[in-house]
Amino acid sequence: MVLPIFNWTRTHNVAEVSQTDYDNYTTNNPLSIQQSSPANFTLTTSGSPCPICTVPTH
């Protein structure tokens, strides 16, 4: 089990998306989303949901 912690400032977030959505940088269907820093997710297996920011213009 891996517990990554994401820290950010200003207007950002961190969402969990599928590997396919991550590969295509698609943020329309996040599995979960956290708006406050720090955020952490439990990644339990290979192919776990991938972290991504949904704020446009990165």
N, C-alpha and C positions, 0 to 999 in steps of 0.2 A: 504494500500500500504506500502510495506517495501522497503527501499533503502539500502541494505547492501553495505559496502565499503570494498574492499579487498586491502591490502597492502602487498608487498613482495619485496624482494631484490634478486639480482642475476638473474639466468635464470629461470624464471617462467612465467606463464600467468594465465588467468582465462577465462574459456569458459563456456557457457551455454549449457547444454545437457538435453535430455529428462530424465524423471524419470527412465525409463527402462535402458538407457545407463548409467546413474549414478549408478544404482544398480549393473550393470555388469562391471563397470569401463571401459566403452567403450568410447573412445574419437575420433572415426573416423568420426563422423558426428555432429560436434558442430553446434548449432543454431547460435551462435555468439562467438567471441573470442576477448579478449583485451590483448594486449601485454605490455602495460605500466601501472605501478603502480603510484597512486592508481587507481583502477577500481571500477565502481559501476554499479549495475543493478537494475532495478525496478521489484520487484516481486509483482504481483497484486492479485494473487489468490493461493489457495492451489493447488499444482500440477504444479506450475510455473516451468519453466526450472531450473535445479539444477546447481550450480557452481562446477567446477572441474578444476584442472590443467592438461594440456595435455603433460607436460614435463615428459618423461619416467624416470624410476628408482627412484621413491619416495618410 
